Every structure is written in C-alpha cells, then in structure tokens.
Amino acid sequence: CRYCFRRHFPYGEESALQQGWEPALQRLRADTSISEVILSGGDPLSLGNRRIATLVDALAELGSVRRLRIHTRFPIVLPERVDGGLLEILERTPLASVVVVHANHANELDASVAGALGALRRAGVTLLNQAVLLRGVNDDADALAALCERVFDLGVLPYYLHLLDPVAGAAHFDVEAQRALDLHRELTARLPGYLVPRLVREIPGRPSKTAVVA
C-alpha cells in the first residue's frame, strides 16, 4: 500500500522465492520458544498454493510452532484468491490459523468479499481486521463505526486502527494524532469494547506496534 513503510522494502533483494525458506526454518528449529509465525510484508497470498502448502507443511513439522498468522489484503481486493486449494491448506494444517485482512471502509465489503471471508471461517480460520486512518476516507466516527460493525457481521474482529506511516507521497492522507484519539474515544463510547480496534502506530525499529495514547 502506498501509505505503508513496506513500500520501501527491498523485495527484489530479499525474495523468499530466491533464497528459499530454509534460513527461516533453521532459525525456528534453533529457537523452540517461537510459537507463532507471521507471513506478511508484500502479500503472502501472491504466492501460489503449492508454495504456500510447502511452507505451511514445513512449519507444522517443527512441533514448537502452534499458530500461523497471515496478513493479506487479497480477500478484500481479490476475493477470488480464496479458492479451494487455499482453503484446503488452511483446513488441514494442525496449526491454528489466523488471517488478518485489511479493510479501511465498509464500502469495500461487498458480497464477493463476504463470500471469501465466510469460506475462511468455515475452514476454521480466525479472522481479524486492521485498518489505516485516512483523511478523506474514514476519518469520521460514523465511517469507522460502520466499518467495525460490518466486519463483525462478516465474522471478522476489529484488531488495529493504524495511524498513517510517514512515507513519501502520502501526507495528504495524514490524520493528526489528537484527532485520531478523539475519534477513538468516540468509537469507545458508541461501540462495545470488542468492536473497538486498538489505536496504534508503527515506529521503525521497534519490535511491535506502539499504542497511541493521550
């Protein structure tokens, strides 16, 4: 996405297709305290099902890994990608599967998206949504509340609401932190707690998201 730090990641130099999975698998074998693996960065569902199956099977064989988390925008922008082959992979793996989708506005969630999300749920996948707060797109409480309620209607739990990453060419989408906090407080007043996503931002170099607080 144009508003994400990952647009600057050197994918051509770091492609898993070029290097293979083995370095990551070796690290996982050496550190049995790691119980969850995240596939993210770019979009893992841009890989074919055969490659995904190879990786998922290798992760399941490790024993110490119990959960697989996939961050993807494909179920929102190309719901047809959630095909029988992908569903079979996620349904048969012994790993607990979590798919984090990325919808910013309720208008993105049409019948085809609903079908893809429903198929993932029937395959036993836990679904979460992350959104980015974008000026002129979803920077009002009505739009955010509608998004949270719509994704929940489709079996997806609101997870993160991100402040914009400060990347070149995206400043026109920026929402100031104080405005974001005000919107988040209004959401908290309007919705039950489980429908209110956590307000966070990504700070380069930090190992996890940083909560945005007053």
Residue pairs with C-beta under 8 A, 6 or more apart in sequence:
1 7
1 73
1 102
1 132
2 167
2 169
2 170
3 132
3 134
3 164
3 165
3 167
3 170
3 173
4 132
4 165
4 167
5 165
5 167
5 202
5 204
6 41
6 42
7 167
8 167
9 41
9 42
11 42
16 24
17 47
17 51
21 54
21 55
21 58
25 58
25 59
25 62
28 34
28 37
28 59
28 62
28 64
28 65
29 62
32 63
32 64
33 64
34 64
34 65
35 64
35 65
35 66
35 67
36 65
36 66
36 67
36 68
36 69
37 59
37 65
37 67
37 68
37 69
38 69
38 70
38 71
39 55
39 68
39 69
39 70
39 71
40 69
40 70
40 71
43 71
43 72
43 73
43 74
44 52
44 70
44 71
44 72
45 52
45 70
45 72
45 74
45 81
45 86
46 74
49 83
49 85
49 86
49 89
52 86
52 89
53 85
53 89
56 68
56 89
56 90
56 93
56 95
57 93
59 65
59 68
59 95
60 93
60 94
60 95
65 95
66 95
66 96
67 95
67 96
67 97
67 98
68 93
68 95
68 96
68 97
68 98
69 97
69 98
69 99
69 100
70 97
70 98
70 99
70 100
71 100
71 102
71 130
72 99
72 100
72 101
72 102
73 101
73 102
74 81
74 82
75 81
75 82
75 99
75 101
75 113
75 116
75 117
75 120
76 101
76 102
76 103
76 108
76 109
76 113
77 108
79 112
79 113
79 115
79 116
79 117
80 112
80 116
81 116
82 116
82 119
82 120
87 119
87 120
87 122
87 123
90 97
90 99
90 120
90 123
90 124
90 125
91 123
91 124
96 126
97 123
97 124
97 125
97 126
98 125
98 126
98 127
98 128
99 120
99 125
99 126
99 127
99 128
100 127
100 128
100 129
100 130
100 159
101 117
101 127
101 128
101 129
101 130
101 156
102 129
102 130
102 131
102 132
103 109
103 113
103 129
103 131
103 147
103 151
104 131
104 132
104 134
104 137
104 138
104 147
105 137
105 138
105 143
105 147
106 143
106 146
106 147
106 149
106 150
106 151
109 150
109 151
109 154
113 154
114 154
117 127
117 154
117 155
117 156
118 154
118 155
120 127
121 127
121 155
126 157
127 154
127 155
127 156
127 157
128 156
128 157
128 158
128 159
129 147
129 151
129 156
129 157
129 158
129 159
129 197
130 159
130 160
130 161
130 162
130 197
131 138
131 144
131 147
131 158
131 160
131 161
131 162
131 197
132 161
132 162
132 163
132 164
132 173
133 139
133 144
133 161
133 162
133 163
133 164
133 175
133 180
133 183
134 164
134 173
134 175
135 172
135 173
135 174
135 175
136 172
136 173
137 143
137 173
138 144
138 147
139 175
139 179
139 183
140 183
141 183
141 186
141 187
141 190
144 161
144 183
144 187
145 187
145 190
145 191
147 158
148 158
148 187
148 191
148 195
148 196
148 197
149 191
149 195
151 157
151 158
152 158
152 195
157 194
158 195
158 196
158 197
159 197
159 198
160 197
160 198
160 200
160 209
161 180
161 184
161 197
161 198
161 199
161 200
162 200
162 201
162 202
162 209
163 175
163 177
163 180
163 199
163 200
163 201
163 212
164 170
164 173
164 174
164 175
165 201
165 202
166 174
175 183
177 201
177 212
180 199
180 212
181 199
181 212
181 213
181 214
184 196
184 199
184 212
187 196
188 196
198 209
198 211
199 211
199 212
200 209
200 210
200 211
200 212
201 209
201 210
201 212
202 209
202 210
203 210
